[in-house]
Amino acid sequence: MPAEQTFLFADIESSTRLVIDLGDRYLGVLGETRALVRRAVEDAGGRVVDARGDEVFAVFDSPEAGIAAAREAQRAIGEATWPDDGVVRVRIGLNTGIAAEDQSHNLVGLEVNRAARVTFAGHGGQVLLSHRTAGLVDAELRDLGEYRLPGLTDLERIFQLEVPGQPDEFPPLRCGPRRRGLKVSLADDSVILREGVARLLEEAGMEVVSQAGTPDELLAHVETYEPDVAIVDIRMPPSGSDEGLQAAKEIRRRFPDVGVLLLSQTLEPVFAVELIDGNPVGVGYLLKDRAGDLEEFAAAVHRVAEGGVALDPELVPELDSSR
């Protein structure tokens, strides 16, 4: 059996506001923040698994190493010089458990998702630990109580790590009762991207019932959880070509009541045509950037769930010209 590892997520709080306030300067601030977190991770003996957008995902062989990295990252970020109109605050969360490694060397599994959900419950400057990690370390911790984290069935007891020289009083955690709505299965080989989309969907009142990193996982999840919609990245392991599209087509064949929404980094009309293939019912194709507009994205998911079609505005002229 694989050994337990400790998973750490770091996420910049209010990053959208920073982008608006800083404009082109945000790229430099983002790069510096990532560098500080990466340095803290590597100095503690950890490994950065993924870094996309305003988030960093790292793994450690021991919870003590993860805590050391979290403390150092918060100290370095707190002491760094930031623009007066763009002070950076990062929330960090840790969980310990077993994860699987896929063919792209990404770590996947429930305990990775739990680490991300613990992180996103926190506030900038805060370090949160799951019950499992807290029980393995001798550290100064504050018991914050039990919470129901989005997408997880069991209550999670969450602890706050005291970081010397950093604030220790924060608002209530950003989580509460799980809202019921459309059931959604997500598939993307990046944990960070999946979690970002999951948070957006849950903010819109939907329930993310499963997350998958491979097409085979996705198909198994659709069969098990019977979602209303499957949201699928086109390019997935093992080759990163069109495995997501093929899984989407298989869902359409085997589970006709499940809507399918493809997400793509770039515009590829041929994939949209192949998915629709004369049956424009309960399907969609959007650029990933559209997820940044919660209202627009949620409307597209609902439209697909109700049997309609949701096509990216940039795609429509391409399809018209190909007819």
DASULUR-V129122 format. One record per helix or strand of 2 or more residues. SS is the DSSP state (H for helix, E for strand). FROM is the first residue (numbers start at 1). TO is the last residue. Records with the same first field share a line. If there is no record, write none. Layout:
BEGIN
SS: FROM-TO, FROM-TO
END
This chain:
BEGIN
E: 5-12, 47-52, 55-60, 90-97, 100-101, 107-108, 127-129, 141-147, 156-161, 183-187, 207-212, 229-233, 259-264, 283-287, 309-311
H: 15-43, 63-79, 110-120, 131-134, 191-203, 215-225, 243-254, 269-276, 288-292, 294-305, 313-322
END
